[in-house]
């Protein structure tokens, strides 16, 4: 492992890197940049936090992942659906939404009422399971969790996840209706995203405290839906022989339990290049 070479690549290439942490066997080995002071956009890494909240509901037996999303949405919204839309959404389970395996959903909800927009989407074949990345999936799961906990989901996440992990610096966004927007719009420090990663790396335990069950973490971090990137769990990506938490513009937490390694970085690089990843793999993983 050559962390100095990784830092040299960051600086030489002027990559917009906020900060990096590298852990070995749960111990912080290296860090660079601002890892504890500033909070930065984590974009779709927010989805992984929503997945953990789903695990909390799963452990309390509030939710059956194989049940239709309609069972858990506000009753008035379900009641107002046309018969054809109701028949379509009856076939969409929580599992299908967690794995992004619903064809035809647009990339994001729009308008002043995201729930109405989501439930009006036309889906040609609801039985077909194909990977289709859509922010509507986590949005609907978040609405369901709000109903199940009978409490604002943002507050639930603060109480059940962030506080037990010692995370005190954060921001999160809401939909026009006021729901916690679990698809994006969250800000954390680099170190805080590492704590989210460590929770999953340690199968739901953090500093000896059980936050979410090992059963759920195993499901969430395993390949549940194949895609061209190698596989997807419950709002968590497959990465080599481990998994990763991914944000839009290279916000990452790579967890490799078999190697005892975890690498977290928050950057803002708006391109599709693999240069940063290539440098990390070469200098940190030795690939």
C-alpha atoms as a printed R data frame, in Angstrom:
    type eleno elety resid chain resno       x       y       z
1   ATOM     1    CA   UNK     A     1   0.000   0.000   0.000
2   ATOM     2    CA   UNK     A     2   1.373   3.387  -1.040
3   ATOM     3    CA   UNK     A     3  -0.946   6.067   0.338
4   ATOM     4    CA   UNK     A     4   1.555   8.844  -0.409
5   ATOM     5    CA   UNK     A     5   1.468   7.917  -4.103
6   ATOM     6    CA   UNK     A     6  -2.343   8.126  -4.072
7   ATOM     7    CA   UNK     A     7  -2.179  11.589  -2.481
8   ATOM     8    CA   UNK     A     8   0.463  12.583  -5.030
9   ATOM     9    CA   UNK     A     9  -1.876  11.586  -7.881
10  ATOM    10    CA   UNK     A    10  -4.698  13.620  -6.318
11  ATOM    11    CA   UNK     A    11  -2.542  16.719  -6.082
12  ATOM    12    CA   UNK     A    12  -0.731  16.282  -9.391
13  ATOM    13    CA   UNK     A    13  -4.008  15.874 -11.287
14  ATOM    14    CA   UNK     A    14  -5.784  18.624  -9.334
15  ATOM    15    CA   UNK     A    15  -8.676  16.280  -8.583
16  ATOM    16    CA   UNK     A    16 -11.329  18.059  -6.554
17  ATOM    17    CA   UNK     A    17 -10.903  15.837  -3.499
18  ATOM    18    CA   UNK     A    18 -12.392  16.890  -0.159
19  ATOM    19    CA   UNK     A    19 -10.869  14.119   1.905
20  ATOM    20    CA   UNK     A    20  -9.855  10.457   2.122
21  ATOM    21    CA   UNK     A    21  -9.760   7.845   4.882
22  ATOM    22    CA   UNK     A    22  -8.255   4.355   4.699
23  ATOM    23    CA   UNK     A    23  -9.051   1.731   7.343
24  ATOM    24    CA   UNK     A    24  -7.288  -1.570   7.984
25  ATOM    25    CA   UNK     A    25  -9.054  -4.051  10.258
26  ATOM    26    CA   UNK     A    26 -11.360  -1.304  11.559
27  ATOM    27    CA   UNK     A    27  -8.494   1.020  12.468
28  ATOM    28    CA   UNK     A    28  -7.939   4.349  10.718
29  ATOM    29    CA   UNK     A    29  -4.629   3.932   8.916
30  ATOM    30    CA   UNK     A    30  -4.368   7.029   6.706
31  ATOM    31    CA   UNK     A    31  -6.276  10.225   6.099
32  ATOM    32    CA   UNK     A    32  -5.893  13.205   3.805
33  ATOM    33    CA   UNK     A    33  -7.724  16.492   3.394
34  ATOM    34    CA   UNK     A    34 -10.786  17.617   5.317
35  ATOM    35    CA   UNK     A    35 -12.288  14.477   6.810
36  ATOM    36    CA   UNK     A    36 -14.031  15.800   9.941
37  ATOM    37    CA   UNK     A    37 -14.859  19.518   9.660
38  ATOM    38    CA   UNK     A    38 -16.783  20.135   6.456
39  ATOM    39    CA   UNK     A    39 -19.944  18.403   5.296
40  ATOM    40    CA   UNK     A    40 -20.195  17.625   1.599
41  ATOM    41    CA   UNK     A    41 -22.814  16.295  -0.793
42  ATOM    42    CA   UNK     A    42 -22.907  12.511  -0.844
43  ATOM    43    CA   UNK     A    43 -25.601  12.348  -3.540
44  ATOM    44    CA   UNK     A    44 -26.779   8.764  -4.063
45  ATOM    45    CA   UNK     A    45 -24.805   7.455  -1.082
46  ATOM    46    CA   UNK     A    46 -27.934   8.721   0.710
47  ATOM    47    CA   UNK     A    47 -29.695   5.646  -0.676
48  ATOM    48    CA   UNK     A    48 -27.481   3.356   1.398
49  ATOM    49    CA   UNK     A    49 -28.538   5.160   4.573
50  ATOM    50    CA   UNK     A    50 -32.145   4.649   3.485
51  ATOM    51    CA   UNK     A    51 -31.354   0.955   3.040
52  ATOM    52    CA   UNK     A    52 -30.103   0.772   6.628
53  ATOM    53    CA   UNK     A    53 -33.332   2.445   7.782
54  ATOM    54    CA   UNK     A    54 -35.214  -0.248   5.862
55  ATOM    55    CA   UNK     A    55 -33.180  -2.799   7.801
56  ATOM    56    CA   UNK     A    56 -34.226  -1.213  11.086
57  ATOM    57    CA   UNK     A    57 -37.887  -1.577  10.025
58  ATOM    58    CA   UNK     A    58 -37.209  -5.140   8.835
59  ATOM    59    CA   UNK     A    59 -35.692  -6.092  12.197
60  ATOM    60    CA   UNK     A    60 -38.724  -4.688  14.024
61  ATOM    61    CA   UNK     A    61 -40.954  -6.791  11.735
62  ATOM    62    CA   UNK     A    62 -42.641  -3.652  10.487
63  ATOM    63    CA   UNK     A    63 -41.989  -4.473   6.849
64  ATOM    64    CA   UNK     A    64 -42.071  -7.562   4.650
65  ATOM    65    CA   UNK     A    65 -39.623  -6.988   1.806
66  ATOM    66    CA   UNK     A    66 -41.597  -9.304  -0.466
67  ATOM    67    CA   UNK     A    67 -44.885  -7.449   0.020
68  ATOM    68    CA   UNK     A    68 -46.228  -4.914  -2.464
69  ATOM    69    CA   UNK     A    69 -45.272  -1.285  -1.941
70  ATOM    70    CA   UNK     A    70 -49.002  -0.483  -1.964
71  ATOM    71    CA   UNK     A    71 -49.410  -2.173   1.418
72  ATOM    72    CA   UNK     A    72 -47.245   0.507   3.015
73  ATOM    73    CA   UNK     A    73 -48.138   3.719   1.186
74  ATOM    74    CA   UNK     A    74 -50.667   6.293   2.468
75  ATOM    75    CA   UNK     A    75 -54.120   4.766   2.161
76  ATOM    76    CA   UNK     A    76 -55.650   7.798   0.471
77  ATOM    77    CA   UNK     A    77 -52.994   7.748  -2.268
78  ATOM    78    CA   UNK     A    78 -53.620   4.058  -2.908
79  ATOM    79    CA   UNK     A    79 -57.385   4.529  -2.867
80  ATOM    80    CA   UNK     A    80 -57.195   7.234  -5.538
81  ATOM    81    CA   UNK     A    81 -55.308   5.020  -8.003
82  ATOM    82    CA   UNK     A    82 -57.045   3.762 -11.121
83  ATOM    83    CA   UNK     A    83 -57.608   0.011 -11.253
84  ATOM    84    CA   UNK     A    84 -54.971  -0.399 -13.938
85  ATOM    85    CA   UNK     A    85 -52.321   1.499 -11.932
86  ATOM    86    CA   UNK     A    86 -53.274  -0.381  -8.799
87  ATOM    87    CA   UNK     A    87 -52.816  -3.698 -10.607
88  ATOM    88    CA   UNK     A    88 -49.360  -2.594 -11.775
89  ATOM    89    CA   UNK     A    89 -48.096  -1.368  -8.401
90  ATOM    90    CA   UNK     A    90 -49.490  -4.419  -6.596
91  ATOM    91    CA   UNK     A    91 -46.782  -6.363  -8.414
92  ATOM    92    CA   UNK     A    92 -43.955  -4.120  -7.221
93  ATOM    93    CA   UNK     A    93 -42.526  -5.374  -3.959
94  ATOM    94    CA   UNK     A    94 -40.202  -3.546  -1.582
95  ATOM    95    CA   UNK     A    95 -37.491  -5.931  -2.815
96  ATOM    96    CA   UNK     A    96 -38.030  -4.767  -6.403
97  ATOM    97    CA   UNK     A    97 -37.622  -1.133  -5.372
98  ATOM    98    CA   UNK     A    98 -34.560  -1.775  -3.187
99  ATOM    99    CA   UNK     A    99 -32.894  -3.510  -6.137
100 ATOM   100    CA   UNK     A   100 -33.913  -0.966  -8.813
101 ATOM   101    CA   UNK     A   101 -35.461  -3.760 -10.861
102 ATOM   102    CA   UNK     A   102 -38.490  -1.966 -12.316
103 ATOM   103    CA   UNK     A   103 -38.448  -1.116 -16.016
104 ATOM   104    CA   UNK     A   104 -39.826   2.201 -17.347
105 ATOM   105    CA   UNK     A   105 -39.545   4.334 -14.213
106 ATOM   106    CA   UNK     A   106 -38.102   7.783 -15.041
107 ATOM   107    CA   UNK     A   107 -34.787   8.776 -13.468
108 ATOM   108    CA   UNK     A   108 -36.365  11.098 -10.892
109 ATOM   109    CA   UNK     A   109 -39.770  12.248  -9.645
110 ATOM   110    CA   UNK     A   110 -40.903  15.687 -10.747
111 ATOM   111    CA   UNK     A   111 -43.474  18.364  -9.941
112 ATOM   112    CA   UNK     A   112 -44.940  19.534  -6.650
113 ATOM   113    CA   UNK     A   113 -46.168  16.111  -5.538
114 ATOM   114    CA   UNK     A   114 -43.585  13.374  -5.991
115 ATOM   115    CA   UNK     A   115 -45.922  10.645  -4.750
116 ATOM   116    CA   UNK     A   116 -48.628  11.452  -7.297
117 ATOM   117    CA   UNK     A   117 -45.971  11.588 -10.016
118 ATOM   118    CA   UNK     A   118 -44.462   8.250  -8.994
119 ATOM   119    CA   UNK     A   119 -47.793   6.441  -8.831
120 ATOM   120    CA   UNK     A   120 -48.834   7.782 -12.246
121 ATOM   121    CA   UNK     A   121 -45.792   6.289 -14.025
122 ATOM   122    CA   UNK     A   122 -46.654   3.884 -16.814
123 ATOM   123    CA   UNK     A   123 -44.916   0.518 -16.511
124 ATOM   124    CA   UNK     A   124 -45.403  -1.766 -19.487
125 ATOM   125    CA   UNK     A   125 -44.438  -5.047 -17.819
126 ATOM   126    CA   UNK     A   126 -44.334  -4.919 -13.995
127 ATOM   127    CA   UNK     A   127 -43.303  -8.578 -13.829
128 ATOM   128    CA   UNK     A   128 -40.098  -8.008 -15.803
129 ATOM   129    CA   UNK     A   129 -37.061  -7.714 -13.545
130 ATOM   130    CA   UNK     A   130 -34.405  -5.590 -15.185
131 ATOM   131    CA   UNK     A   131 -31.989  -3.117 -13.617
132 ATOM   132    CA   UNK     A   132 -33.252   0.441 -14.123
133 ATOM   133    CA   UNK     A   133 -31.655   3.096 -11.946
134 ATOM   134    CA   UNK     A   134 -34.396   5.439 -10.765
135 ATOM   135    CA   UNK     A   135 -34.675   7.804  -7.806
136 ATOM   136    CA   UNK     A   136 -38.363   6.971  -7.681
137 ATOM   137    CA   UNK     A   137 -37.494   3.608  -6.100
138 ATOM   138    CA   UNK     A   138 -35.855   5.024  -2.948
139 ATOM   139    CA   UNK     A   139 -38.417   7.805  -2.781
140 ATOM   140    CA   UNK     A   140 -41.264   5.266  -2.563
141 ATOM   141    CA   UNK     A   141 -39.389   3.172   0.005
142 ATOM   142    CA   UNK     A   142 -38.876   6.319   2.073
143 ATOM   143    CA   UNK     A   143 -42.591   7.146   1.969
144 ATOM   144    CA   UNK     A   144 -43.384   3.591   3.068
145 ATOM   145    CA   UNK     A   145 -40.962   3.834   6.001
146 ATOM   146    CA   UNK     A   146 -42.488   7.154   7.052
147 ATOM   147    CA   UNK     A   147 -45.878   5.461   7.225
148 ATOM   148    CA   UNK     A   148 -44.520   2.412   9.073
149 ATOM   149    CA   UNK     A   149 -42.614   4.321  11.726
150 ATOM   150    CA   UNK     A   150 -45.500   6.807  12.028
151 ATOM   151    CA   UNK     A   151 -42.818   9.442  12.340
152 ATOM   152    CA   UNK     A   152 -40.774  11.701  10.095
153 ATOM   153    CA   UNK     A   153 -38.168   9.462   8.484
154 ATOM   154    CA   UNK     A   154 -35.417  12.053   8.819
155 ATOM   155    CA   UNK     A   155 -35.922  12.052  12.595
156 ATOM   156    CA   UNK     A   156 -35.963   8.240  12.648
157 ATOM   157    CA   UNK     A   157 -32.646   8.148  10.784
158 ATOM   158    CA   UNK     A   158 -31.168  10.695  13.175
159 ATOM   159    CA   UNK     A   159 -32.275   8.677  16.217
160 ATOM   160    CA   UNK     A   160 -31.723   5.116  14.982
161 ATOM   161    CA   UNK     A   161 -28.631   5.500  12.762
162 ATOM   162    CA   UNK     A   162 -26.778   8.802  12.934
163 ATOM   163    CA   UNK     A   163 -26.761   9.321  16.707
164 ATOM   164    CA   UNK     A   164 -25.639   5.731  17.516
165 ATOM   165    CA   UNK     A   165 -22.781   6.174  15.008
166 ATOM   166    CA   UNK     A   166 -21.720   9.430  16.649
167 ATOM   167    CA   UNK     A   167 -22.642  11.462  13.568
168 ATOM   168    CA   UNK     A   168 -23.544  15.006  14.586
169 ATOM   169    CA   UNK     A   169 -22.788  17.000  11.426
170 ATOM   170    CA   UNK     A   170 -25.248  16.418   8.601
171 ATOM   171    CA   UNK     A   171 -27.902  17.897   6.383
172 ATOM   172    CA   UNK     A   172 -30.647  16.231   4.382
173 ATOM   173    CA   UNK     A   173 -33.244  17.340   1.890
174 ATOM   174    CA   UNK     A   174 -36.975  16.939   1.559
175 ATOM   175    CA   UNK     A   175 -39.475  16.492  -1.239
176 ATOM   176    CA   UNK     A   176 -42.060  19.192  -2.044
177 ATOM   177    CA   UNK     A   177 -44.535  17.307   0.190
178 ATOM   178    CA   UNK     A   178 -42.054  17.257   3.074
179 ATOM   179    CA   UNK     A   179 -40.868  13.645   2.952
180 ATOM   180    CA   UNK     A   180 -37.228  12.800   3.687
181 ATOM   181    CA   UNK     A   181 -35.763  12.460   0.193
182 ATOM   182    CA   UNK     A   182 -33.853   9.217   0.462
183 ATOM   183    CA   UNK     A   183 -32.465   9.279  -3.075
184 ATOM   184    CA   UNK     A   184 -30.007  12.150  -2.613
185 ATOM   185    CA   UNK     A   185 -29.620  15.629  -1.025
186 ATOM   186    CA   UNK     A   186 -27.687  14.511   2.057
187 ATOM   187    CA   UNK     A   187 -24.403  15.983   3.296
188 ATOM   188    CA   UNK     A   188 -21.885  14.302   5.617
189 ATOM   189    CA   UNK     A   189 -18.247  14.555   6.565
190 ATOM   190    CA   UNK     A   190 -15.833  12.039   5.061
191 ATOM   191    CA   UNK     A   191 -15.422  10.464   8.490
192 ATOM   192    CA   UNK     A   192 -19.185  10.127   8.911
193 ATOM   193    CA   UNK     A   193 -19.536   8.265   5.620
194 ATOM   194    CA   UNK     A   194 -16.771   5.987   6.896
195 ATOM   195    CA   UNK     A   195 -18.911   5.230   9.966
196 ATOM   196    CA   UNK     A   196 -21.788   4.226   7.673
197 ATOM   197    CA   UNK     A   197 -19.365   1.959   5.810
198 ATOM   198    CA   UNK     A   198 -17.965   0.497   9.023
199 ATOM   199    CA   UNK     A   199 -21.479  -0.362  10.198
200 ATOM   200    CA   UNK     A   200 -22.009  -2.469   7.071
201 ATOM   201    CA   UNK     A   201 -18.432  -3.803   7.084
202 ATOM   202    CA   UNK     A   202 -19.085  -5.106  10.621
203 ATOM   203    CA   UNK     A   203 -22.426  -6.697   9.702
204 ATOM   204    CA   UNK     A   204 -24.627  -4.205  11.540
205 ATOM   205    CA   UNK     A   205 -22.492  -3.716  14.652
206 ATOM   206    CA   UNK     A   206 -20.843  -0.446  15.616
207 ATOM   207    CA   UNK     A   207 -18.507  -0.290  18.603
208 ATOM   208    CA   UNK     A   208 -20.219  -3.396  19.984
209 ATOM   209    CA   UNK     A   209 -23.755  -1.997  19.587
210 ATOM   210    CA   UNK     A   210 -26.232  -3.707  17.270
211 ATOM   211    CA   UNK     A   211 -27.872  -1.116  15.001
212 ATOM   212    CA   UNK     A   212 -29.180  -3.390  12.249
213 ATOM   213    CA   UNK     A   213 -29.231  -7.177  12.011
214 ATOM   214    CA   UNK     A   214 -26.519  -9.223  10.351
215 ATOM   215    CA   UNK     A   215 -29.289 -10.962   8.391
216 ATOM   216    CA   UNK     A   216 -30.374  -7.715   6.760
217 ATOM   217    CA   UNK     A   217 -26.820  -6.493   6.117
218 ATOM   218    CA   UNK     A   218 -25.973  -9.769   4.377
219 ATOM   219    CA   UNK     A   219 -28.994  -9.376   2.109
220 ATOM   220    CA   UNK     A   220 -28.336  -5.684   1.464
221 ATOM   221    CA   UNK     A   221 -24.665  -6.155   0.538
222 ATOM   222    CA   UNK     A   222 -25.150  -9.304  -1.565
223 ATOM   223    CA   UNK     A   223 -25.953  -9.271  -5.276
224 ATOM   224    CA   UNK     A   224 -29.736  -9.254  -5.562
225 ATOM   225    CA   UNK     A   225 -29.962  -7.883  -9.106
226 ATOM   226    CA   UNK     A   226 -27.385  -8.226 -11.852
227 ATOM   227    CA   UNK     A   227 -26.337  -5.204 -13.884
228 ATOM   228    CA   UNK     A   228 -23.462  -4.246 -16.139
229 ATOM   229    CA   UNK     A   229 -21.458  -2.977 -13.141
230 ATOM   230    CA   UNK     A   230 -21.378  -6.471 -11.636
231 ATOM   231    CA   UNK     A   231 -24.395  -6.500  -9.366
232 ATOM   232    CA   UNK     A   232 -26.572  -4.538  -6.965
233 ATOM   233    CA   UNK     A   233 -27.944  -5.256  -3.497
234 ATOM   234    CA   UNK     A   234 -30.341  -3.088  -1.524
235 ATOM   235    CA   UNK     A   235 -29.166   0.388  -2.629
236 ATOM   236    CA   UNK     A   236 -25.586  -0.914  -2.333
237 ATOM   237    CA   UNK     A   237 -23.239  -1.809  -5.199
238 ATOM   238    CA   UNK     A   238 -21.116  -4.895  -5.707
239 ATOM   239    CA   UNK     A   239 -17.390  -4.089  -5.757
240 ATOM   240    CA   UNK     A   240 -14.866  -6.864  -6.408
241 ATOM   241    CA   UNK     A   241 -15.283  -9.380  -3.561
242 ATOM   242    CA   UNK     A   242 -16.916  -6.764  -1.345
243 ATOM   243    CA   UNK     A   243 -19.317  -3.876  -1.882
244 ATOM   244    CA   UNK     A   244 -19.411  -0.112  -2.203
245 ATOM   245    CA   UNK     A   245 -21.461   2.938  -1.319
246 ATOM   246    CA   UNK     A   246 -21.617   5.221  -4.355
247 ATOM   247    CA   UNK     A   247 -22.472   8.858  -4.969
248 ATOM   248    CA   UNK     A   248 -22.950  10.701  -8.234
249 ATOM   249    CA   UNK     A   249 -19.647  12.540  -8.618
250 ATOM   250    CA   UNK     A   250 -17.175  10.105  -7.073
251 ATOM   251    CA   UNK     A   251 -18.359   9.965  -3.501
252 ATOM   252    CA   UNK     A   252 -17.288   6.490  -2.440
253 ATOM   253    CA   UNK     A   253 -16.882   4.040   0.389
254 ATOM   254    CA   UNK     A   254 -15.303   0.754  -0.738
255 ATOM   255    CA   UNK     A   255 -15.668  -2.115   1.741
256 ATOM   256    CA   UNK     A   256 -13.493  -5.200   1.304
257 ATOM   257    CA   UNK     A   257 -13.978  -7.332   4.432
258 ATOM   258    CA   UNK     A   258 -11.885 -10.263   3.157
259 ATOM   259    CA   UNK     A   259  -8.874  -7.960   2.850
260 ATOM   260    CA   UNK     A   260  -9.729  -6.070   6.039
261 ATOM   261    CA   UNK     A   261  -9.819  -2.830   4.028
262 ATOM   262    CA   UNK     A   262 -12.166   0.107   3.722
263 ATOM   263    CA   UNK     A   263 -11.501   3.241   1.663
264 ATOM   264    CA   UNK     A   264 -13.716   6.324   1.855
265 ATOM   265    CA   UNK     A   265 -13.447   9.523  -0.110
266 ATOM   266    CA   UNK     A   266 -15.654  12.459  -0.922
267 ATOM   267    CA   UNK     A   267 -14.767  14.329  -4.064
268 ATOM   268    CA   UNK     A   268 -16.626  16.319  -6.682
269 ATOM   269    CA   UNK     A   269 -15.470  15.302 -10.136
270 ATOM   270    CA   UNK     A   270 -18.120  15.669 -12.823
271 ATOM   271    CA   UNK     A   271 -16.899  13.238 -15.439
272 ATOM   272    CA   UNK     A   272 -17.095   9.544 -16.251
273 ATOM   273    CA   UNK     A   273 -13.356   8.904 -16.049
274 ATOM   274    CA   UNK     A   274 -11.920   6.069 -13.954
275 ATOM   275    CA   UNK     A   275  -8.650   7.871 -13.222
276 ATOM   276    CA   UNK     A   276  -9.309   8.360  -9.513
277 ATOM   277    CA   UNK     A   277 -10.492   4.773  -9.095
278 ATOM   278    CA   UNK     A   278  -7.513   3.471 -11.075
279 ATOM   279    CA   UNK     A   279  -5.121   5.365  -8.821
280 ATOM   280    CA   UNK     A   280  -6.842   4.108  -5.667
281 ATOM   281    CA   UNK     A   281  -6.750   0.505  -6.865
282 ATOM   282    CA   UNK     A   282  -3.123   0.739  -7.916
283 ATOM   283    CA   UNK     A   283  -1.798   2.522  -4.851
284 ATOM   284    CA   UNK     A   284  -4.132   1.314  -2.061
285 ATOM   285    CA   UNK     A   285  -5.217  -2.128  -3.248
286 ATOM   286    CA   UNK     A   286  -2.070  -2.928  -5.181
287 ATOM   287    CA   UNK     A   287  -3.974  -3.943  -8.318
